[in-house]
């Protein structure tokens, strides 16, 4: 019998996660949920949208689990808030893992979304409610905390520590043996050669055209 599940997040991301969960996991998504004040329609993808405040009355946590389809807004704090609220209601938060992902981690929490071709190498450890978009690489013996967001093709090298509520932009890269403190934001394409400060923002240098130079001057 399939597990019965509710998705927090009646949005395009939620629809995508519903598709993956039902295609690749033994799960039936039976409702979406949102805070009542944000509900503007009663049905999405053929299933109801229910108010989160009273969700447990109709979808009790001893029968239903939950998936968090919540992105990086407010540096992942909304996902963090809803994770703890759902846990207080008694829900188990499902991991959603695409079958193309390679997971060699020694520890993984709950509520993680791990999409196409993600690699978590030997000895890695992962906490709760992180999002790993397609092509991310978490290299050997690295540790990822809770409520982080890895955009497509972002990479952390071996023995890196990513604490909590961090954001790594598309094709960003972090050198090994570095520490990303809480609420670190790394912009798309940035290369981190050093550890970060809490709430630090790190972006690559501007892309500019070099005056009086032509491409053939370099190759």
C-alpha positions in Angstrom: 0.0 0.0 0.0 1.3 3.4 -1.0 2.2 6.0 1.7 -0.3 8.8 1.9 1.3 12.2 1.8 0.6 16.0 1.8 2.8 18.6 0.2 3.3 22.0 1.8 3.6 24.3 -1.2 0.8 24.7 -3.8 3.0 26.1 -6.5 5.0 25.1 -9.5 7.7 23.6 -7.3 5.1 21.6 -5.4 3.7 20.3 -8.7 7.1 19.1 -9.8 7.8 17.4 -6.5 4.4 15.7 -6.7 5.3 14.3 -10.1 8.7 13.0 -8.9 7.3 11.6 -5.6 4.5 9.7 -7.3 6.7 8.5 -10.2 9.7 7.3 -8.3 8.5 6.7 -4.7 5.8 4.5 -3.2 3.8 7.6 -2.3 0.3 9.0 -3.1 0.0 12.7 -2.8 -3.5 13.4 -1.6 -3.5 17.2 -0.8 -1.5 20.3 -0.9 -1.4 22.6 2.1 -0.7 26.3 2.7 -1.3 28.8 5.5 -5.0 29.7 5.1 -4.3 33.3 4.3 -2.4 32.3 1.1 -5.0 30.0 -0.3 -6.5 31.5 -3.5 -7.8 28.3 -5.1 -9.3 25.2 -3.7 -7.8 22.6 -6.0 -4.4 22.1 -7.8 -3.4 19.2 -10.0 -6.7 17.5 -9.2 -6.2 17.4 -5.4 -7.5 19.8 -2.7 -5.5 22.6 -1.1 -6.1 22.6 2.7 -5.3 25.1 5.4 -2.2 24.2 7.3 -3.5 25.5 10.6 -6.1 22.7 10.8 -4.5 20.1 8.5 -4.2 17.4 11.1 -8.0 17.3 11.6 -8.5 16.0 8.1 -5.1 14.5 7.4 -3.8 13.2 10.7 -0.1 12.7 11.1 -0.5 9.0 12.2 -1.9 8.4 8.6 -0.2 11.0 6.5 3.4 12.2 6.1 4.5 15.5 4.6 6.8 16.9 1.9 8.1 20.5 2.1 8.2 22.1 -1.4 9.4 25.5 -0.1 12.3 27.3 -1.8 15.0 29.6 -0.5 12.9 32.8 0.2 14.1 34.6 3.3 17.3 32.6 3.2 15.4 29.3 3.8 13.8 30.6 7.0 10.2 29.9 5.8 11.1 26.2 5.1 12.7 26.1 8.6 9.6 27.6 10.2 7.3 25.2 8.5 9.5 22.2 9.2 9.3 22.8 12.9 5.6 23.6 12.8 4.9 20.3 10.9 7.1 18.4 13.4 5.1 20.0 16.3 1.9 18.7 14.7 3.5 15.2 14.6 4.2 14.8 10.9 7.1 12.8 9.5 8.8 14.9 6.7 9.7 12.7 3.7 13.0 12.8 1.8 12.4 13.0 -2.0 15.3 11.5 -3.9 15.5 11.2 -7.7 16.7 7.7 -8.7 19.7 9.2 -10.6 21.2 10.6 -7.5 24.2 8.8 -6.0 24.2 8.8 -2.2 27.2 7.5 -0.3 26.4 9.5 2.8 26.8 8.0 6.2 24.0 10.1 7.7 20.9 11.8 6.2 18.1 13.5 8.0 14.5 14.1 6.9 12.8 16.6 4.6 15.5 16.7 2.0 14.8 17.1 -1.7 17.6 15.6 -3.9 17.1 16.0 -7.6 18.7 14.6 -10.8 22.3 13.6 -10.9 23.2 14.8 -7.4 26.3 13.2 -6.0 26.9 12.8 -2.3 30.3 11.2 -2.0 31.9 8.9 0.5 31.5 9.8 4.2 29.2 12.8 3.7 26.6 13.8 6.3 23.4 15.7 5.6 20.9 17.2 8.0 17.3 18.1 7.6 15.2 20.0 5.0 17.9 20.8 2.5 17.3 21.2 -1.2 19.8 19.9 -3.7 19.0 20.8 -7.3 20.2 18.8 -10.3 23.9 18.3 -10.8 25.1 19.3 -7.3 28.2 17.6 -5.9 28.8 17.2 -2.2 32.3 15.8 -2.0 33.9 13.3 0.3 33.5 13.7 4.1 31.7 17.0 3.8 28.9 17.9 6.3 25.8 19.8 5.4 23.6 21.1 8.2 19.9 22.1 8.0 17.7 24.3 5.7 20.3 24.9 3.0 19.7 25.4 -0.7 22.1 24.2 -3.4 21.2 25.6 -6.9 22.0 23.5 -10.0 25.6 22.4 -10.5 26.9 23.9 -7.3 29.9 22.1 -5.8 31.5 21.8 -2.4 34.9 20.0 -2.3 36.0 17.5 0.3 35.7 18.0 4.1 33.7 21.2 3.7 31.2 22.2 6.4 28.0 24.0 5.4 26.2 25.0 8.5 22.6 26.2 8.3 20.4 28.4 6.1 23.0 28.9 3.4 22.4 29.5 -0.3 24.8 28.3 -3.0 24.1 29.8 -6.5 24.2 28.1 -9.8 27.7 26.7 -10.6 29.2 28.1 -7.5 32.2 26.1 -6.1 33.7 25.9 -2.6 37.3 24.7 -2.0 37.8 21.8 0.4 38.3 22.1 4.1 36.3 25.4 4.3 33.5 26.3 6.6 30.3 28.2 5.4 28.8 29.8 8.5 25.0 30.2 9.0 23.2 32.3 6.4 26.0 32.5 3.9 25.0 33.5 0.4 27.2 32.5 -2.4 26.3 34.0 -5.8 26.1 32.2 -9.1 29.5 31.3 -10.5 31.4 32.3 -7.4 34.5 30.4 -6.3 35.1 30.3 -2.6 38.7 29.9 -1.6 38.2 30.7 2.1 35.7 30.2 4.9 32.9 32.7 5.3 31.4 34.9 8.0 27.9 34.5 9.3 25.3 36.2 7.0 28.1 37.0 4.5 27.4 37.6 0.8 29.9 36.5 -1.7 29.6 37.1 -5.5 32.1 36.8 -8.4 33.8 39.9 -9.9 31.8 41.6 -12.6 32.1 40.2 -16.1 33.5 43.1 -18.2 35.0 43.4 -21.7 38.7 44.0 -21.7 39.5 47.1 -23.8 42.1 46.8 -26.6 42.1 43.0 -26.3 40.9 40.3 -28.6 40.3 36.7 -27.9 43.2 35.6 -30.1 45.6 37.5 -27.8 45.0 34.7 -25.2 45.0 31.5 -27.2 
